[in-house]
Amino acid sequence: MLSTTQEVVTLLVVVSAAVDVRAARRGPRWEVYVFKPLTTALLLALALAAPPHGAARYQLAVAVGLALSLVGDVFLMLPGDRFAPGLCSFLLADLAYLVAFAADVPLPAAPVLFAPFALFGLAILALLWRGLGRLRVPVALYVLVIVSMAGQAVGRAWLLRNPAATLAASGAALFVVSDTLLSVNRFRQPFPSAQTLILGSYFLAQWLIAVSVSAPV
Protein backbone atom coordinates (compact mmCIF):
# COMPACT_ATOMS: atom_id res chain seq x y z
CA MET A 1 0.00 0.00 0.00
CA LEU A 2 2.87 2.39 0.78
CA SER A 3 5.35 3.53 -1.84
CA THR A 4 9.06 3.09 -1.24
CA THR A 5 9.34 6.77 -0.34
CA GLN A 6 6.48 6.46 2.15
CA GLU A 7 8.05 3.37 3.69
CA VAL A 8 11.33 5.24 4.22
CA VAL A 9 9.53 8.24 5.70
CA THR A 10 7.48 5.95 7.94
CA LEU A 11 10.69 4.35 9.23
CA LEU A 12 12.06 7.83 10.00
CA VAL A 13 8.80 8.67 11.78
CA VAL A 14 9.10 5.57 13.97
CA VAL A 15 12.71 6.36 14.91
CA SER A 16 12.02 10.03 15.57
CA ALA A 17 8.90 9.28 17.60
CA ALA A 18 10.73 6.68 19.68
CA VAL A 19 13.48 9.16 20.53
CA ASP A 20 10.90 11.79 21.45
CA VAL A 21 8.95 9.42 23.71
CA ARG A 22 12.12 8.35 25.51
CA ALA A 23 13.29 11.94 25.89
CA ALA A 24 9.90 13.06 27.20
CA ARG A 25 10.27 10.52 30.01
CA ARG A 26 13.98 10.65 30.78
CA GLY A 27 15.49 13.65 28.98
CA PRO A 28 17.51 15.35 27.76
CA ARG A 29 15.01 18.08 27.05
CA TRP A 30 16.76 19.26 23.91
CA GLU A 31 15.86 15.97 22.22
CA VAL A 32 12.17 16.73 22.80
CA TYR A 33 12.66 20.14 21.18
CA VAL A 34 14.19 18.47 18.13
CA PHE A 35 12.34 15.20 17.70
CA LYS A 36 8.76 16.10 18.60
CA PRO A 37 8.36 18.70 15.82
CA LEU A 38 10.55 16.59 13.54
CA THR A 39 8.18 13.64 13.90
CA THR A 40 5.15 15.72 12.97
CA ALA A 41 7.05 17.37 10.11
CA LEU A 42 7.88 13.90 8.78
CA LEU A 43 4.20 12.96 9.03
CA LEU A 44 3.37 16.04 6.98
CA ALA A 45 5.94 14.95 4.41
CA LEU A 46 4.37 11.49 4.41
CA ALA A 47 0.97 12.94 3.56
CA LEU A 48 2.51 14.79 0.63
CA ALA A 49 4.87 12.01 -0.49
CA ALA A 50 2.58 10.33 -3.01
CA PRO A 51 -0.26 11.42 -5.29
CA PRO A 52 -3.61 11.04 -3.52
CA HIS A 53 -5.98 8.30 -4.64
CA GLY A 54 -8.94 10.49 -3.69
CA ALA A 55 -9.79 14.19 -3.94
CA ALA A 56 -6.99 16.77 -3.91
CA ARG A 57 -9.09 18.70 -1.38
CA TYR A 58 -8.72 15.80 1.03
CA GLN A 59 -4.92 15.79 0.75
CA LEU A 60 -4.75 19.56 1.19
CA ALA A 61 -7.00 19.53 4.27
CA VAL A 62 -5.00 16.70 5.88
CA ALA A 63 -1.76 18.56 5.15
CA VAL A 64 -3.18 21.72 6.75
CA GLY A 65 -4.24 19.65 9.78
CA LEU A 66 -0.75 18.23 10.17
CA ALA A 67 0.86 21.65 9.76
CA LEU A 68 -1.39 23.09 12.47
CA SER A 69 -0.61 20.08 14.66
CA LEU A 70 3.08 20.91 14.22
CA VAL A 71 2.38 24.42 15.51
CA GLY A 72 0.47 22.93 18.46
CA ASP A 73 3.34 20.55 19.21
CA VAL A 74 5.74 23.48 19.43
CA PHE A 75 3.48 25.41 21.81
CA LEU A 76 2.99 22.42 24.11
CA MET A 77 6.67 21.52 24.35
CA LEU A 78 8.04 25.01 25.05
CA PRO A 79 8.89 26.09 28.61
CA GLY A 80 6.09 27.79 30.51
CA ASP A 81 2.38 27.17 30.21
CA ARG A 82 1.37 27.61 26.57
CA PHE A 83 -1.53 25.18 26.75
CA ALA A 84 -4.11 27.72 25.51
CA PRO A 85 -2.38 28.54 22.19
CA GLY A 86 -1.56 24.85 21.79
CA LEU A 87 -5.22 24.00 22.32
CA CYS A 88 -6.21 26.60 19.72
CA SER A 89 -3.76 25.16 17.19
CA PHE A 90 -5.11 21.65 17.64
CA LEU A 91 -8.70 22.90 17.48
CA LEU A 92 -7.91 24.36 14.06
CA ALA A 93 -6.16 21.11 13.10
CA ASP A 94 -9.27 19.14 14.02
CA LEU A 95 -11.37 21.53 11.93
CA ALA A 96 -9.05 20.90 8.98
CA TYR A 97 -9.50 17.16 9.44
CA LEU A 98 -13.26 17.66 9.64
CA VAL A 99 -13.10 19.45 6.28
CA ALA A 100 -11.09 16.52 4.89
CA PHE A 101 -13.58 13.95 6.12
CA ALA A 102 -16.44 15.95 4.60
CA ALA A 103 -14.72 16.25 1.21
CA ASP A 104 -16.49 13.30 -0.35
CA VAL A 105 -19.46 12.57 1.92
CA PRO A 106 -22.13 14.83 3.47
CA LEU A 107 -21.80 16.31 6.94
CA PRO A 108 -22.89 14.55 9.09
CA ALA A 109 -21.96 11.35 7.29
CA ALA A 110 -23.96 8.98 9.55
CA PRO A 111 -25.75 10.94 12.31
CA VAL A 112 -26.38 7.91 14.49
CA LEU A 113 -22.62 7.31 14.77
CA PHE A 114 -22.12 10.78 16.24
CA ALA A 115 -24.03 9.79 19.38
CA PRO A 116 -21.34 7.60 21.02
CA PHE A 117 -18.71 10.30 20.49
CA ALA A 118 -21.03 13.01 21.81
CA LEU A 119 -21.77 10.98 24.94
CA PHE A 120 -18.07 10.28 25.42
CA GLY A 121 -17.27 13.98 25.07
CA LEU A 122 -19.89 14.91 27.67
CA ALA A 123 -18.53 12.26 30.05
CA ILE A 124 -14.98 13.58 29.70
CA LEU A 125 -16.11 17.16 30.27
CA ALA A 126 -17.98 16.09 33.40
CA LEU A 127 -14.88 14.28 34.65
CA LEU A 128 -12.58 17.24 34.04
CA TRP A 129 -14.91 20.18 34.68
CA ARG A 130 -13.80 21.10 38.19
CA GLY A 131 -10.14 21.17 37.23
CA LEU A 132 -10.50 23.22 34.05
CA GLY A 133 -10.89 26.62 35.69
CA ARG A 134 -10.67 29.44 33.12
CA LEU A 135 -10.21 26.91 30.33
CA ARG A 136 -13.73 25.52 30.63
CA VAL A 137 -15.12 27.28 27.56
CA PRO A 138 -12.18 26.64 25.19
CA VAL A 139 -11.88 23.03 26.32
CA ALA A 140 -15.62 22.49 25.85
CA LEU A 141 -15.36 23.98 22.36
CA TYR A 142 -12.39 21.75 21.61
CA VAL A 143 -14.25 18.65 22.77
CA LEU A 144 -17.17 19.58 20.51
CA VAL A 145 -14.87 19.90 17.50
CA ILE A 146 -12.82 16.75 18.07
CA VAL A 147 -15.82 14.48 18.71
CA SER A 148 -17.48 15.93 15.59
CA MET A 149 -14.31 15.23 13.61
CA ALA A 150 -14.11 11.66 14.90
CA GLY A 151 -17.83 11.04 14.40
CA GLN A 152 -17.60 12.29 10.82
CA ALA A 153 -14.56 10.10 10.14
CA VAL A 154 -16.26 6.98 11.47
CA GLY A 155 -19.47 7.78 9.60
CA ARG A 156 -17.47 8.32 6.42
CA ALA A 157 -15.78 4.94 6.86
CA TRP A 158 -19.18 3.33 7.37
CA LEU A 159 -20.49 4.83 4.12
CA LEU A 160 -17.44 4.38 1.89
CA ARG A 161 -16.11 1.09 3.29
CA ASN A 162 -12.66 1.43 1.74
CA PRO A 163 -9.13 1.21 3.19
CA ALA A 164 -8.50 4.97 3.03
CA ALA A 165 -11.61 5.86 5.01
CA THR A 166 -10.96 3.06 7.51
CA LEU A 167 -7.42 4.29 8.15
CA ALA A 168 -8.67 7.85 8.63
CA ALA A 169 -11.43 6.76 11.00
CA SER A 170 -8.98 4.70 13.06
CA GLY A 171 -6.66 7.70 13.28
CA ALA A 172 -9.45 10.07 14.25
CA ALA A 173 -10.70 7.74 16.98
CA LEU A 174 -7.16 7.27 18.29
CA PHE A 175 -6.72 11.05 18.29
CA VAL A 176 -9.65 11.25 20.71
CA VAL A 177 -7.99 8.62 22.91
CA SER A 178 -4.69 10.52 22.94
CA ASP A 179 -6.32 13.85 23.81
CA THR A 180 -8.38 12.18 26.51
CA LEU A 181 -5.25 10.75 28.12
CA LEU A 182 -3.54 14.14 27.92
CA SER A 183 -6.53 15.91 29.49
CA VAL A 184 -6.94 13.41 32.31
CA ASN A 185 -3.23 13.56 33.08
CA ARG A 186 -3.22 17.37 33.10
CA PHE A 187 -6.56 18.28 34.65
CA ARG A 188 -7.63 15.28 36.71
CA GLN A 189 -4.89 12.95 37.92
CA PRO A 190 -1.36 12.33 36.60
CA PHE A 191 -0.78 8.64 35.94
CA PRO A 192 2.26 6.42 35.31
CA SER A 193 3.61 6.19 31.75
CA ALA A 194 1.40 9.12 30.73
CA GLN A 195 3.87 10.56 28.23
CA THR A 196 4.46 7.19 26.58
CA LEU A 197 0.75 6.52 26.14
CA ILE A 198 -0.14 10.06 25.09
CA LEU A 199 2.65 10.48 22.56
CA GLY A 200 2.46 6.91 21.27
CA SER A 201 -1.27 7.14 20.54
CA TYR A 202 -0.88 10.67 19.15
CA PHE A 203 1.83 9.81 16.64
CA LEU A 204 0.04 6.64 15.57
CA ALA A 205 -3.19 8.59 15.08
CA GLN A 206 -1.45 11.17 12.92
CA TRP A 207 0.31 8.45 10.90
CA LEU A 208 -2.98 6.71 10.16
CA ILE A 209 -4.52 9.98 8.95
CA ALA A 210 -1.42 10.84 6.90
CA VAL A 211 -1.28 7.49 5.07
CA SER A 212 -5.03 7.61 4.38
CA VAL A 213 -4.25 10.23 1.73
CA SER A 214 -2.70 7.66 -0.60
CA ALA A 215 -4.53 4.51 0.51
CA PRO A 216 -6.87 2.78 -1.96
CA VAL A 217 -10.39 4.17 -2.18
Secondary structure, DSSP 8 states (H G I E B T S, - for coil): ---HHHHHHHHHHHHHHHHHHHHHHH--HHHHHHHHHHHHHHHHHHHTSS--SS-HHHHHHHHHHHHHHHHHHHHHHSSS--HHHHHHHHHHHHHHHHHHHTSSS-SSSSGGGHHHHHHHHHHHHHHHHHHHGGGHHHHHHHHHHHHHHHHHHHHHHHHH-SHHHHHHHHHHHHHHHHHHHHHIIIII---TTHHHHHHHHHHHHHHHHHHTTTS--
